């Protein structure tokens, strides 16, 4: 029976965060259960983009610092690493903007650029997995609780996608544009990385059209488990969503890897359900339920696609460089879309530092969205 630990934390005050994180991990047996003196511990946060902590797009630095301190106190060697989209430009700007660099300097811990650390080719599909992830004795997964306009939800399993360095992440988006297919890749990468512990930053999450363009939502929670799938099933249930409407969870169920909600043991706080959480308006994933020929025909009339708000765009071209389908090119005022090449992966929306992207929707799409029941 998998266990999920839940504790309250109402703010990112460092002392409150330390107490909340410690209590959350104590329900699972304490931090010493996961590391011994001399162990190499890698913390893998969500560092989606070079956004400040008050945007609530990335794992809050106070959470990373609290977890790092607990493992340092065990005598472990702690490092922090990630490979966010667009970081090939200047990963130090990501570390600095998100507040993680300040944490590393205070605690004298190393920050690892997965892009430069090399990779092992693993699994039957030959996935490149960053060497520090594989070589560490303990991997601690530190996702941010957020919605996602393609996969509906991004949390424990999807956060380990950042263990794949370089442009291969973009290739998987391009090669597997349907949410159900992409979910299979996310699941396989998670299984290869096999984090020993996942702690979710749910103090302030994101609702609406995440993972970067949504709205902050105060939830006041830390959640932790040795089983990331248990977290990805329990949290949507807590937020009023059938967890098996989410592509990653459904992929895990098809493989008999997903626990049933009734089999998950809740340790600590029995949190009340949230009945007004706003899920993404994108119902694109329902095309997976249709025959491919019919899906292609419907897409001509029923579509949702990324578009650029020229008043927000600064023409920095991060989106152009990050697009896995080469569907964007530089323009005089804003980048220009080639929608015949766009695969609707929304990577552009993820990496845009100015929140300039929104989802443009056809009339038929807007009408059907009114009756989608916000995906519940």
N, C-alpha and C positions, 0 to 999 in steps of 0.2 A: 504494500500500500504506500504510494508516494505521499510525502508530507509537504505542506506549504505553510510557512511561518508568516504571520501577519502582525505588524505592530503599527502604532500611530506615530506620526511625526508631523507636526503642523507647520513647520517652517524650516528654512535652511540655516538657522542659527547653528553654528558649529557644535556647541555643547549638546543641543537637542538632537542633532543628527548623530553624533557619536553615541548617545544613549539609545536612540532608536535602532541604529545599526547593530549595536552590541546585543540589545535585547532580541532583535530579530534572529541573529545568528545563534544566540544561546538556546533558543527553542529547538534548533537543529543539532545541538550538541556542542556548540561553541567553536570558536575559530581554530582551536588546537586540533579539532577533528580533521581539519582540511590541510594543515601544514605543520611541519616540524622544524626545529632549528636547522638552518642551512638550506632548506628547500627553496627552489626557484619558483616564485609566485608571479604570475602574469595577470594583471588587471586589464580587462578588455571593456572599456566604456563605449557608449554611443557618442561618437564625435562626428556627426553627420556633416557639419559644415562649420566654418569659422564664425560662429555666432556667440554672442556674450551669454552668460548664464541666465540673465533675466529674460531672454527670449524663450527659454524652456524647450529648446530644440535638442540639446545634448544632455548627457548625464551631468548632473550638477557637481562642480568641483568639491563641494563640501562632503558629498557622498563618497567620492573617490578618495579623498583625504582620510575620512573616517575608516574606510575599509583598509586602506594602506597602513594606517597606524596600528590597527589591530593585528595585522599580519607581521608587521615589523616587530611588534612586542613579543611575538612567538620566536623571534630569531630568524625569520625567513628573509630571503633576499627578494624585494618587491620591485617590479618594473611595470610600466604602463605602456600599452601599445595599441595601435589601430591603423586602419587604412581607409579613411573616408574618401568619398568621391571628390575628385578635383584636387586632392592633396599633393599630387605630383608637382603642382605649381610651386608650393612653398608650405610644407607641412608645419614649419615653425609658426606660421601665422595662425594655423588651426590651434596648436597648443596654447598660444598666447591668448587668442580671443576667447577661448572656452574656459580659461582660468586654470587649465591643467598644468601649464608651465609653472605658475605660481606654486601649485601644490608640490610639484617635483623639486623645485628649488628649496622650499621649506623643509621637505623631508629628505632631501638629498637622494632621490631615486631617479633611475634612468628612464627616459622616454624613448620608445622604440618605434622607428618608422618601418612599418611592415613592407613598404615599397622597396626599401634598401636592404632588408634583412635576409633576402633569399627565401626560397620555398622548397618544400618537398612535394613530389607528385604522389597523390594518395588516392585510394579507392579505384574501383573498376572504371570509372569515367575519367580518371586522371586529373583530379582537382589539385591545383597548386595551393597548398596550405602553408602559411607563413612559418618559417623555421622556429621563431620564438614560441609560437603556440604549441608546436609539437614537442619542443625541447624542454618546456617548463614542467616542473613537477606538479604544479597546481594552476589551472586556469580558472579565474574568477570572472564570470560574465556579469557586466554591470549595465544592463539596458535601461532606457528611458521608456516609460509607458506612454505610447502615442498611437494615434490612428495613422493609417496609410491609405492614400487614395487609390493604390493599385491592389495591395494585399489586404486592405481593410484595417489590419492591426499589425503593428510592429513592436515586438518586445523581445522575449527571451531567445527564441530560436533564430529569428531574423538578425539579431544583433551579431551573431557569430558569422554572418556573411562577410563582415569586415576582416575575417581571418584570411580571405582570398586577396592577395595583393595585386596591384596593377590593373591593367585593362581587361583582365579576364572576367572581372565582375560585369563589365559592360558587355562582353561577348555573351554571357549567359542571359542577360536581358534581351539581347537581340535574337539569340537562338531560340528562346523560350518565352515568347511574348504573352501567351495565355496564362492567366494567374495560376491555374491548376498545374501547368507544366513548370512554371517558375517555382512554385511551392515545393515541388519534388526536389529541385536543386537546393533550395534553402535547407530542406530537411536533411539531405545527404551531407551537406557541408557541416551542419550542426553535429551530426552523428560522428563525423570524422574528427571534429575539434574536441568534442566530449568534455565540456567544462565541468569541473568538479562541483561548482557552486554557482548559482545565479542569484543575484540580489537586484531587485527592480526598484529604480527611483520612481516612486509614485507619489511623491510629496506634491509636486505640481506636474501633471501630465499634459497631454495635448489631445483635444477633441476636434471634431470637424474634419477639414481637408488637410490632414497631416501628410507627411511627417515634418514639414517645415512651415507650411502655410496655414496651419490650423490655429486654434485659439487655446491659450493656456487654461487648464482646468485643475483647480485645487482639489486634491483627493486626500492628502494627509496620510499617506501610507508608505511603508516599506513592506515588500513581500520577498521571500527567499525560499529556495528549494534546491535540492540536489538534482531535481528533475525539471529541466526547463520546459518540457512539454506540459507538465502539471501546472506550471504557472500560466502558460499560454492558453490553457483550458479554463482554469479557475478565474483568471482576471476578466475575460470577456463575460463570463457568467455573472460575475459580480457587477458588471456594468450593463447588464440587461440584454446581452447578446447570446444567442445560441452559439456556443463555441465551435460547433462543427459546420457553421456557415463560413468559417474562415478557411481559406485554402490550405494553409500549412497544417492546421489541425485535421482537416479532412484527409490530407495526404498521409498524415501519421496514422489515422484510423484505418486507412486502406492497407497499411502495412502491419496492423495489429500492434502499434507502438503507443497509441494514445490511451491514457487511462480514462475511464468513465468518471464524470464529475462526482458521482456517489462514492467512488473508491479513493478520492483524495482526502487525506486527513488534514484538517486545519488546526494548526498550533498557534496559541496566543489569541489574538483578537478575532472574534467572530464578527466580521464587518457587515454592516447592512448594505443591501443592494442599492445601487445608484440607478434610478429610473429615468433620469433625464440626460444621460450622457449622449452627446451628439456624434454619431458615426459619419463616415464620409458619404457624400451624396453620390459618389461614383458607383454605379451598379453594373459596370462593364464586365465584372467577373461572371455574370449570369450567362454570357455567351458560351461559357464552357458547357452549359446544359443543352446547347443546340447543336444539330448537325453542322459541320463546318461550312457546307454550301449555303445553308440558310443563314448562318451567322455572318458570312461575308456579304450576303444580300442585304441583311438588316443594317449592317454597318454603314451603308450608303445613306440611310435615313435616320439611323439611331446611333449617335456617336457623342462621345465626350473626348475632348482632346486638349492638350495644353496650349495656352496662348499667353502673350506677353502684354502686360500693362505698360505702355510707353511712359507713363508718368512716374512709374517706380523704377523702370529699367535704367541702369547706368552704363549699359553697353560694355560691361567688363569682359564678356565672352567666356566666362566660366562654363556656362551652359553649352556653348559651341564646342569647347574642348572636351566636355564630359559626355556628350551625346553618344550612346553606343551604336546608334543607327545612322550617324552622320546626317541627321535630318535637319540640322540647324547650320546656317552659315552666317558669317559676319555681315551686318548691314550698316547703312550710313547712320541710322539713329538707334535701331534695335536689331538684334539678330532676326533672321528671316527663316521661317519654317518651310520645309518640303514635306507636306503632310502625306505624300505618297510613300515616303520612306519612314515616317514616324510609326513606332511600334507601341506608343502609349504607355511606355514604362514609367514615365514621370520622373526620370532621373534629373531632367532639367529643373523641375520643381524642387527636388531634393537639395540640389547643390546651390541654387540661386541665393546669394547672400542678401538680396534686397527685397525678397518676397514679391518679385515682379510677375510671377507666373500665376495664372488662374486657369480653371477648367471651363473652356468654352463648350457649350452643349447645344445640340440640335433641338428643334421644337419638339420632336417626338421623344427625345431623351428627357427633356424637362417635364413633359406630360406624364411619362411613365414613372419618373422619379417621385411624383406626387403620391403615387400609390405603392411605393416600394416599402412603406413601413419602416423607413430608415434602416433597412436590412435586417430587422429583427425576425 
